[in-house]
Each structure stands twice: as structure tokens, then as C-alpha cells.
Amino acid sequence: MNVVKFGGSSLASAPQLQKVLQIVKEEPRRTFVVVSAPGKRTPQDIKVTDLLIQYYQRYLNNEEIESTISAIIRRYEDLFDELHLDKAVLADIAISIRQLATLPKENNAFLFDYFLASGEDNNAKVVASFFNQNGLDARYISPKELGLLVTPEPGNARILPKALEKISAYRETQQILVIPGFFGYTEAGEICTFSRGGSDITGSIVAAGVQADLYENFTDVDGIYVAHPGIIE
């Protein structure tokens, strides 16, 4: 089986998600799909992760948060509207985003991680819903259920060796499992993120855990570059 990871630019809009669907459909062995949070749709757009950082900062500083919450939810609403997805899933996503503002601020080393992880977690629910609506037997699976256990180091989590054995239990899955990247759970049950860009880390961990035949990392770039297109014009 193959593990595939899709970055934020590949999941930012309905047309991009249509491409992701075709990529997964064309190879039945692509049974583990790791996703990032929605990225920019245009150069002027704001990544969902950056909106979540803004949300966290405003919440922490007791500033107005409703406009930021609305902007985050609107990104998911746009996907649901354009893809004609089940609005019950959208309602759950909206609730989870609003519930972030009920988390305790004091003595909460993992608070920032909870906010950041929300982008990937909710996007995995979008992708799973989209896959199911288009004939694939897919489901969202949380890193907690998957057994992706990490060290309690906020923003710099590392995988625990026992996690690979837990993940290996899903090797023979008959469903497509859509997994949010970027974070795992501590043994105490706290959300803890990897360093930024950590969805790639999640993909590598899942591939190692299930002993994948191939780990594929997709990005939305035309052609093959000899230098990093984000650095060299």
C-alpha cells in the first residue's frame, strides 16, 4: 500500500481537491492520505494556519475574535459550497473552531498547539467527506485513534517508538484513511504539534508505521524544478 501526503496549496480550493480525488482514484494502493490545512488560493490569500495563529493571539490577548473565527469558518464553507458536501460535517467543524475559545489560557503549555492543529484536523474531515461523496470508501481518522503518540514538547513533538507498532495495526485496512498531518497526541492525551511543515513528518511516520511500499508527497507545482521555487524565482 501507499501513503500519500498533500500540502496546503493542493487542498486550498475545490478545483485542487478535484485533482486530489483523481490522484487517489487512479491508484487503488493509495490507502493512507495525510493532509495539511488549506493553503493560499491566490497570492493575496491567507493560509488557514495563519488565520489560526491570529485567532490564538487575539484570544490570548482578550481581543475581538469573532471576525477571525468567521474568516476561518468561511474557508471551509467555501469548500463545502463548491463541492456540495454534507453540511452536517461543516456544522461540526464550525463548532470545533469556536470551542477553541473555551480552552483555558492559564498554565496551558499546549494551547497554541490546539489552535494550530485545528487546520489539519478539520481539513481531513473535509477530504474524507469529499471522497465518500465521490465513490471512495474513506473515513477520517484522528492521530489519537491511529496511535500517533508523541513526546510532550509543544511545537517540537517527536514520535514515541511505541507509536509505530500502534500504527502498524492499520496496515491491512480496506478503507482509505484520511489523516490530519502536523500533530500527534501525548500519552496524557494532549494535542502536540511537530515543527511547522510537520505534515511531512506525519506522512513519514505513517509510512514507517504501516511499512508502506511507497510514500508519495504531492505539491501543487507545475513541472520539475532544479531549485526550491519558493526561494528562487
Backbone bond lengths (Angstrom), bond angles and torsions (degrees), N, CA, C in turn:
res aa  C-N    CA-C-N  psi(-1)  N-CA   C-N-CA  omega(-1)  CA-C   N-CA-C  phi
1 M - - - 1.468 - - 1.524 109.76 -
2 N 1.347 115.02 160.63 1.454 120.28 -178.85 1.521 110.92 -114.78
3 V 1.310 115.86 147.36 1.460 122.76 169.37 1.521 107.07 -105.77
4 V 1.334 116.57 129.88 1.465 120.27 178.62 1.521 109.09 -122.74
5 K 1.306 115.87 140.54 1.464 121.10 178.45 1.520 108.49 -122.66
6 F 1.342 115.68 133.86 1.458 121.34 178.41 1.523 109.43 -117.23
7 G 1.327 115.71 130.20 1.450 121.26 -179.58 1.512 112.55 -80.06
8 G 1.330 115.83 174.08 1.452 121.53 -174.48 1.511 115.10 -61.47
9 S 1.330 118.01 -36.92 1.465 119.90 -179.90 1.519 111.46 -68.35
10 S 1.330 116.94 -26.34 1.466 121.70 178.66 1.522 112.21 -79.08
11 L 1.337 116.81 -8.30 1.465 121.45 -175.50 1.524 111.73 -125.85
12 A 1.322 116.74 15.66 1.463 120.91 -170.87 1.519 113.96 -80.80
13 S 1.328 117.73 -23.28 1.460 120.48 -173.55 1.520 110.58 -146.19
14 A 1.328 115.56 167.73 1.463 120.52 179.65 1.535 112.44 -60.00
15 P 1.340 119.77 -46.07 1.468 118.65 177.94 1.532 112.97 -59.39
16 Q 1.319 116.69 -36.88 1.460 119.59 178.36 1.529 110.96 -67.53
17 L 1.322 116.69 -40.24 1.463 119.66 178.40 1.524 111.38 -66.00
18 Q 1.312 117.35 -31.54 1.471 119.95 175.13 1.530 110.21 -62.56
19 K 1.323 116.38 -38.70 1.469 120.40 177.11 1.525 110.63 -64.84
20 V 1.329 116.26 -42.08 1.466 120.79 178.78 1.520 110.30 -60.80
21 L 1.329 116.19 -43.38 1.469 120.68 178.44 1.526 110.83 -57.25
22 Q 1.321 117.02 -45.94 1.464 120.13 -178.90 1.525 111.64 -65.72
23 I 1.316 117.02 -37.75 1.467 120.53 178.45 1.521 110.53 -61.89
24 V 1.323 116.98 -43.62 1.465 120.69 -179.39 1.525 110.61 -70.61
25 K 1.327 116.82 -38.91 1.467 120.56 -178.84 1.527 112.46 -66.39
26 E 1.319 116.81 -33.31 1.464 119.29 -173.25 1.524 113.43 -75.18
27 E 1.325 118.08 -11.27 1.463 121.43 179.32 1.531 108.80 -137.07
28 P 1.340 117.54 100.06 1.470 121.01 -177.15 1.527 114.20 -59.24
29 R 1.320 117.52 -18.86 1.466 119.48 -179.49 1.527 112.64 -76.99
30 R 1.318 117.43 -7.34 1.468 121.03 179.49 1.530 109.12 -81.09
31 T 1.320 115.51 79.70 1.469 120.59 -173.25 1.528 114.07 -101.64
32 F 1.308 118.01 -10.65 1.464 121.27 176.72 1.527 108.04 -119.94
33 V 1.329 116.11 115.80 1.461 121.41 -175.49 1.529 109.04 -118.05
34 V 1.319 116.62 114.45 1.467 122.81 179.81 1.527 108.17 -101.53
35 V 1.335 116.16 131.61 1.464 118.99 -174.80 1.526 112.28 -124.53
36 S 1.323 113.87 150.16 1.464 122.26 172.82 1.526 109.43 -94.41
37 A 1.319 116.70 176.02 1.464 121.73 172.46 1.527 109.16 -74.29
38 P 1.337 117.91 155.96 1.469 119.73 179.24 1.524 111.96 -57.59
39 G 1.318 115.13 132.45 1.459 120.48 179.13 1.516 111.93 -94.28
40 K 1.316 116.27 -155.77 1.461 121.52 -178.99 1.524 111.06 -78.33
41 R 1.339 116.08 137.81 1.466 121.10 174.01 1.524 110.99 -88.37
42 T 1.321 115.77 -28.86 1.462 123.46 177.65 1.523 107.42 -139.42
43 P 1.332 117.90 164.72 1.473 119.23 178.76 1.527 113.13 -58.38
44 Q 1.337 117.35 -26.41 1.462 120.48 -177.80 1.532 112.53 -88.93
45 D 1.302 116.72 -6.59 1.462 121.83 -175.93 1.534 110.78 -73.40
46 I 1.326 115.61 168.14 1.467 121.67 177.71 1.517 108.91 -116.67
47 K 1.314 117.31 132.10 1.458 121.20 176.78 1.526 109.90 -64.16
48 V 1.333 115.70 147.23 1.460 119.66 176.82 1.525 110.41 -59.20
49 T 1.321 117.68 -38.27 1.469 120.44 178.65 1.525 111.45 -58.86
50 D 1.325 116.88 -40.51 1.464 119.75 179.44 1.529 111.58 -70.21
51 L 1.332 116.98 -33.15 1.465 120.15 174.20 1.528 110.57 -65.51
52 L 1.321 116.14 -37.61 1.466 120.16 178.64 1.531 111.42 -67.87
53 I 1.318 116.99 -35.73 1.472 120.33 175.13 1.529 109.74 -63.22
54 Q 1.330 115.81 -43.41 1.469 120.42 177.34 1.529 110.86 -61.49
55 Y 1.315 116.52 -42.87 1.474 122.41 177.74 1.524 110.54 -58.98
56 Y 1.319 116.03 -47.56 1.470 121.24 179.19 1.528 111.15 -59.37
57 Q 1.318 116.38 -47.45 1.466 120.28 -176.68 1.528 111.64 -63.87
58 R 1.324 116.19 -40.80 1.468 119.79 179.57 1.525 111.05 -69.15
59 Y 1.321 115.97 -39.09 1.465 119.56 178.28 1.525 110.18 -63.95
60 L 1.330 115.47 -44.24 1.464 120.55 -178.09 1.526 111.43 -63.24
61 N 1.344 115.91 -34.84 1.467 120.88 -176.22 1.529 113.05 -95.96
62 N 1.336 116.08 11.93 1.472 121.62 178.61 1.524 112.06 57.68
63 E 1.327 115.91 37.63 1.462 121.50 177.60 1.529 109.90 -98.16
64 E 1.321 115.82 172.78 1.464 121.77 179.52 1.526 109.81 -63.02
65 I 1.332 116.91 129.29 1.469 120.60 -175.76 1.522 113.63 -119.23
66 E 1.329 118.06 -13.32 1.464 119.94 -172.44 1.526 112.33 -61.47
67 S 1.327 117.88 -39.57 1.468 120.08 -179.06 1.522 111.15 -64.18
68 T 1.319 117.01 -38.10 1.465 120.47 178.92 1.521 110.80 -71.27
69 I 1.330 116.91 -42.53 1.467 120.37 176.41 1.525 109.77 -57.29
70 S 1.324 116.54 -45.63 1.465 121.02 -179.16 1.525 111.47 -62.64
71 A 1.329 116.72 -39.45 1.469 120.53 179.51 1.525 111.28 -64.55
72 I 1.327 116.66 -39.01 1.471 120.69 179.00 1.523 110.24 -67.65
73 I 1.323 116.25 -48.71 1.467 119.75 -179.78 1.524 110.60 -62.07
74 R 1.334 116.93 -36.19 1.461 120.77 -179.55 1.527 111.76 -61.69
75 R 1.326 117.04 -34.81 1.470 119.15 177.93 1.527 110.94 -60.43
76 Y 1.327 116.17 -41.36 1.461 119.53 178.56 1.527 111.07 -74.26
77 E 1.327 117.09 -36.10 1.468 120.76 177.11 1.523 110.59 -59.04
78 D 1.326 116.32 -42.35 1.465 120.32 179.73 1.528 110.69 -58.94
79 L 1.332 116.44 -43.73 1.463 119.91 178.88 1.522 110.93 -64.09
80 F 1.321 116.92 -44.48 1.465 120.24 -179.19 1.524 111.37 -64.44
81 D 1.317 117.35 -39.92 1.463 120.69 179.41 1.524 111.18 -66.62
82 E 1.313 116.64 -46.09 1.462 120.70 -176.22 1.523 112.25 -70.76
83 L 1.316 116.70 -29.55 1.467 120.86 -178.23 1.528 112.62 -99.97
84 H 1.344 116.81 -3.28 1.470 122.54 178.57 1.523 111.28 56.80
85 L 1.319 115.79 50.99 1.461 121.21 -177.18 1.527 111.24 -92.88
86 D 1.326 114.94 166.71 1.457 123.45 -179.14 1.530 110.33 -63.03
87 K 1.329 116.39 116.26 1.460 120.51 -176.12 1.530 112.72 -69.56
88 A 1.340 117.71 -14.39 1.469 119.29 176.62 1.523 110.28 -64.21
89 V 1.325 116.53 -36.43 1.464 120.71 177.52 1.526 109.60 -67.00
90 L 1.328 116.37 -41.04 1.466 120.60 177.88 1.525 110.98 -60.78
91 A 1.324 116.69 -40.26 1.470 120.40 179.35 1.524 110.68 -61.33
92 D 1.331 116.64 -40.88 1.469 120.59 178.11 1.528 111.03 -64.58
93 I 1.331 115.57 -39.42 1.464 120.18 178.88 1.530 110.37 -63.76
94 A 1.320 116.29 -45.02 1.469 120.34 -179.77 1.529 111.10 -61.06
95 I 1.325 116.16 -40.56 1.471 120.07 178.24 1.524 110.58 -62.48
96 S 1.334 116.12 -44.71 1.471 119.51 -177.75 1.524 111.53 -64.03
97 I 1.333 116.80 -35.01 1.470 120.60 178.76 1.527 110.40 -68.04
98 R 1.314 116.51 -43.48 1.466 120.27 179.36 1.529 111.82 -67.69
99 Q 1.319 116.92 -33.35 1.464 120.17 -178.26 1.522 112.97 -66.96
100 L 1.323 117.27 -17.62 1.462 119.33 176.69 1.530 110.56 -58.81
101 A 1.321 116.01 -32.07 1.466 120.45 -178.01 1.525 112.67 -80.25
102 T 1.330 116.51 8.94 1.472 120.28 174.06 1.524 111.37 -108.43
103 L 1.332 116.80 -3.27 1.463 120.28 -179.25 1.528 110.28 -72.49
104 P 1.322 117.74 144.70 1.470 120.00 -180.00 1.527 111.67 -66.46
105 K 1.328 115.36 139.17 1.464 120.33 179.69 1.525 112.09 -88.72
106 E 1.301 116.34 -33.58 1.458 120.59 -173.70 1.528 111.39 -81.06
107 N 1.325 115.30 136.96 1.469 121.52 176.28 1.528 112.19 52.65
108 N 1.325 115.63 40.92 1.465 120.93 -179.27 1.522 108.79 -124.02
109 A 1.313 115.74 87.77 1.467 121.02 -176.51 1.522 112.59 -66.22
110 F 1.333 116.63 -19.01 1.459 120.47 -175.04 1.530 112.98 -100.35
111 L 1.318 118.02 4.42 1.461 120.96 -173.98 1.525 112.35 -57.12
112 F 1.329 117.31 -48.93 1.466 121.05 -179.58 1.522 110.35 -59.32
113 D 1.322 117.59 -39.11 1.459 121.80 -179.57 1.525 111.61 -63.69
114 Y 1.332 116.72 -38.30 1.469 120.41 177.60 1.526 110.54 -61.20
115 F 1.320 116.26 -43.95 1.464 119.97 179.00 1.528 110.68 -63.87
116 L 1.322 117.02 -50.11 1.460 120.59 -176.76 1.524 112.37 -61.36
117 A 1.325 116.72 -43.79 1.468 121.21 -175.82 1.520 112.53 -64.91
118 S 1.315 116.70 -21.58 1.463 121.18 -178.29 1.526 112.37 -57.33
119 G 1.319 117.76 -35.65 1.463 120.97 -178.05 1.511 112.89 -61.96
120 E 1.315 116.00 -49.31 1.464 120.56 178.97 1.524 111.28 -69.07
121 D 1.328 115.44 -42.58 1.459 119.59 -175.96 1.528 111.22 -60.49
122 N 1.314 116.73 -47.49 1.461 119.73 -179.43 1.522 112.37 -70.69
123 N 1.317 117.01 -33.37 1.460 118.30 179.35 1.527 111.52 -68.18
124 A 1.322 117.18 -32.32 1.464 119.98 176.01 1.527 110.42 -62.99
125 K 1.315 116.89 -34.96 1.467 120.74 177.54 1.528 110.74 -68.25
126 V 1.333 116.53 -37.97 1.464 121.02 176.10 1.524 110.17 -61.85
127 V 1.314 116.33 -50.19 1.469 121.13 -176.43 1.524 111.16 -63.36
128 A 1.325 117.75 -42.50 1.462 120.65 178.99 1.526 110.79 -62.35
129 S 1.323 117.03 -42.45 1.462 121.19 178.11 1.526 110.89 -62.94
130 F 1.314 116.06 -42.73 1.470 121.28 179.38 1.526 111.16 -63.94
131 F 1.302 117.25 -44.60 1.466 120.96 178.06 1.527 110.94 -59.41
132 N 1.315 116.54 -47.38 1.462 120.43 -178.59 1.519 111.65 -61.69
133 Q 1.307 116.37 -40.35 1.462 120.28 -179.32 1.524 111.65 -66.75
134 N 1.316 116.35 -19.26 1.467 120.85 -177.58 1.528 112.82 -112.30
135 G 1.327 115.90 30.39 1.456 120.63 167.87 1.507 117.32 89.24
136 L 1.323 118.18 5.31 1.460 120.18 177.44 1.528 109.98 -98.67
137 D 1.316 115.84 142.75 1.465 120.87 175.89 1.522 107.23 -87.04
138 A 1.318 115.41 92.58 1.469 120.57 -173.77 1.520 109.58 -130.58
139 R 1.328 115.19 156.47 1.459 119.55 172.61 1.523 110.02 -149.84
140 Y 1.314 114.18 149.74 1.460 121.74 171.79 1.520 108.61 -72.35
141 I 1.328 116.09 137.18 1.465 120.22 173.21 1.525 107.99 -133.12
142 S 1.304 116.58 129.79 1.463 120.22 -178.89 1.524 109.84 -78.18
143 P 1.327 117.54 153.12 1.466 119.85 174.95 1.524 112.12 -56.43
144 K 1.327 116.80 -29.74 1.465 120.30 178.91 1.519 110.99 -64.95
145 E 1.328 117.05 -48.99 1.462 120.45 177.97 1.522 110.85 -64.17
146 L 1.318 116.68 -37.65 1.462 121.30 -179.32 1.522 112.02 -65.99
147 G 1.329 116.35 -24.67 1.464 120.26 -178.29 1.507 113.62 92.75
148 L 1.343 116.22 24.15 1.458 120.70 -177.09 1.536 108.78 -83.10
149 L 1.318 114.60 83.20 1.461 122.14 -176.87 1.525 110.89 -89.44
150 V 1.331 115.38 137.52 1.462 120.24 -176.11 1.529 110.53 -133.80
151 T 1.321 114.27 167.00 1.465 120.59 176.73 1.528 109.74 -71.85
152 P 1.325 118.77 151.51 1.469 121.82 -179.48 1.524 112.40 -81.46
153 E 1.329 116.29 65.29 1.461 122.72 -179.74 1.524 108.36 -122.18
154 P 1.326 118.24 89.89 1.462 120.83 -176.07 1.523 113.20 -51.71
155 G 1.330 115.18 128.78 1.454 121.02 178.69 1.507 115.18 77.91
156 N 1.319 117.24 -3.67 1.468 120.21 -178.18 1.529 110.58 -150.69
157 A 1.321 115.83 40.07 1.462 121.06 -176.57 1.526 111.33 -62.30
158 R 1.321 114.97 151.13 1.463 122.09 174.02 1.521 108.45 -126.62
159 I 1.309 114.57 147.44 1.463 119.95 -177.54 1.528 110.67 -68.92
160 L 1.326 116.24 140.52 1.459 121.01 172.77 1.523 108.97 -87.07
161 P 1.323 118.64 139.04 1.472 121.13 -177.65 1.524 113.31 -53.20
162 K 1.327 117.64 -36.53 1.467 120.34 -177.63 1.530 112.25 -65.83
163 A 1.341 116.29 -18.15 1.464 119.63 -178.67 1.522 111.92 -64.81
164 L 1.321 117.03 -37.14 1.463 119.88 -177.33 1.518 111.48 -62.15
165 E 1.324 116.44 -38.17 1.465 119.62 177.82 1.526 110.81 -66.14
166 K 1.324 116.83 -40.47 1.463 120.28 179.10 1.525 110.86 -64.45
167 I 1.322 116.42 -43.26 1.462 120.89 -179.78 1.524 110.79 -64.94
168 S 1.316 117.03 -34.08 1.471 121.16 -177.92 1.523 112.35 -60.81
169 A 1.334 117.50 -21.55 1.464 121.05 179.95 1.527 111.55 -63.75
170 Y 1.326 116.92 -17.86 1.470 120.77 -178.34 1.525 112.37 -97.10
171 R 1.301 116.65 6.93 1.465 120.30 -175.23 1.524 112.95 -56.33
172 E 1.319 117.58 -38.66 1.469 121.17 -174.76 1.526 112.63 -94.77
173 T 1.311 118.03 19.09 1.459 119.81 -178.54 1.527 111.96 -56.68
174 Q 1.311 115.32 142.09 1.460 120.65 177.29 1.528 111.05 -96.99
175 Q 1.315 116.20 -8.07 1.458 121.37 177.90 1.520 110.52 -99.95
176 I 1.332 114.92 161.06 1.457 119.77 167.68 1.524 107.03 -82.92
177 L 1.310 116.81 123.07 1.461 121.49 179.40 1.526 108.97 -99.95
178 V 1.316 116.05 121.60 1.465 121.71 179.42 1.528 107.72 -99.90
179 I 1.318 115.77 116.83 1.462 122.73 -168.70 1.531 110.07 -116.41
180 P 1.322 118.23 126.59 1.467 118.80 173.91 1.524 110.81 -69.94
181 G 1.321 115.84 133.18 1.452 119.63 178.12 1.513 112.10 -84.45
182 F 1.345 115.32 179.58 1.465 122.72 166.23 1.523 115.50 86.33
183 F 1.341 119.51 -16.37 1.461 117.93 -176.67 1.519 111.63 -150.48
184 G 1.331 113.48 160.32 1.450 121.21 172.60 1.511 108.61 -134.52
185 Y 1.312 115.39 -164.27 1.467 121.11 179.00 1.522 109.51 -124.38
186 T 1.314 115.25 140.58 1.461 119.31 174.30 1.525 108.78 -76.22
187 E 1.305 116.18 167.51 1.464 119.48 178.64 1.527 111.43 -65.82
188 A 1.332 116.85 -19.37 1.464 121.07 176.23 1.529 111.99 -86.66
189 G 1.340 116.49 -0.51 1.459 120.41 176.46 1.509 116.01 90.58
190 E 1.341 117.73 12.81 1.461 121.02 179.36 1.532 110.62 -90.32
191 I 1.330 115.93 142.93 1.458 120.44 171.96 1.524 108.70 -70.77
192 C 1.326 116.40 134.83 1.466 120.88 -179.49 1.524 108.53 -143.10
193 T 1.327 116.93 126.07 1.459 121.03 -174.91 1.526 112.19 -92.14
194 F 1.326 113.38 156.48 1.458 120.45 168.66 1.533 107.40 -79.95
195 S 1.307 117.66 179.14 1.457 120.27 174.32 1.526 108.48 -63.91
196 R 1.329 117.17 160.85 1.467 120.09 -175.23 1.520 109.75 -59.74
197 G 1.345 115.67 139.55 1.450 120.96 -170.54 1.508 110.62 90.01
198 G 1.327 115.29 10.73 1.459 121.05 -172.29 1.507 116.05 -71.02
199 S 1.333 118.74 -4.94 1.463 119.01 175.00 1.529 110.67 -63.88
200 D 1.329 116.10 -31.34 1.470 119.64 174.34 1.525 110.40 -63.24
201 I 1.329 116.41 -36.95 1.463 120.70 178.09 1.521 109.68 -64.76
202 T 1.331 116.54 -44.83 1.464 119.96 177.67 1.521 110.85 -57.18
203 G 1.324 116.72 -45.95 1.461 120.08 179.49 1.513 112.18 -58.06
204 S 1.321 116.54 -42.91 1.466 120.81 179.55 1.524 111.45 -65.70
205 I 1.330 116.38 -39.94 1.465 120.63 179.76 1.521 110.65 -64.71
206 V 1.327 116.39 -46.32 1.467 119.90 -179.92 1.526 110.41 -62.60
207 A 1.331 116.65 -42.59 1.466 120.33 179.15 1.522 111.28 -60.75
208 A 1.327 116.58 -41.16 1.466 120.25 178.35 1.524 110.78 -68.61
209 G 1.326 116.35 -40.35 1.456 120.39 -176.89 1.515 113.57 -64.95
210 V 1.326 116.24 -41.78 1.477 119.67 -178.92 1.522 111.75 -93.00
211 Q 1.333 116.15 1.92 1.468 121.68 -177.93 1.532 110.11 52.99
212 A 1.317 114.63 55.33 1.458 121.46 -176.39 1.522 111.62 -61.92
213 D 1.313 114.91 148.35 1.465 119.86 174.01 1.523 110.36 -70.21
214 L 1.339 115.50 -30.52 1.459 119.73 -177.45 1.526 109.29 -154.95
215 Y 1.330 115.49 138.07 1.464 121.26 172.32 1.520 107.29 -112.03
216 E 1.331 116.49 118.59 1.459 122.47 -176.99 1.530 109.15 -112.26
217 N 1.311 116.08 129.88 1.461 121.46 -178.88 1.527 108.19 -117.07
218 F 1.333 116.04 106.39 1.458 121.10 -175.66 1.523 110.99 -94.69
219 T 1.332 114.66 141.25 1.457 120.33 174.38 1.512 108.27 -138.64
220 D 1.308 116.60 156.23 1.458 121.96 -174.64 1.523 110.57 -89.64
221 V 1.328 116.00 75.72 1.466 122.34 179.01 1.522 108.40 -133.20
222 D 1.336 116.96 132.73 1.455 120.84 177.86 1.519 110.15 -80.24
223 G 1.332 116.17 124.61 1.447 120.92 175.43 1.514 113.64 81.60
224 I 1.328 115.33 -167.99 1.455 122.73 -179.46 1.523 108.50 -118.11
225 Y 1.319 116.01 130.48 1.460 121.21 -177.23 1.529 110.51 -106.73
226 V 1.337 115.65 148.96 1.459 119.99 176.33 1.526 110.78 -94.75
227 A 1.321 116.88 -5.39 1.469 122.46 175.60 1.518 108.08 -140.27
228 H 1.315 116.30 161.86 1.462 121.16 -179.35 1.533 108.93 -65.10
229 P 1.369 118.47 116.05 1.469 120.11 -176.56 1.521 113.38 -66.70
230 G 1.339 117.54 -15.50 1.455 120.16 176.43 1.515 112.83 -80.61
231 I 1.347 116.55 -10.74 1.468 121.31 -177.43 1.528 111.21 -113.62
232 I 1.332 115.53 -44.74 1.467 121.40 -176.74 1.523 109.56 -104.02
233 E 1.323 117.33 127.32 1.464 120.64 177.83 1.525 109.88 -84.90
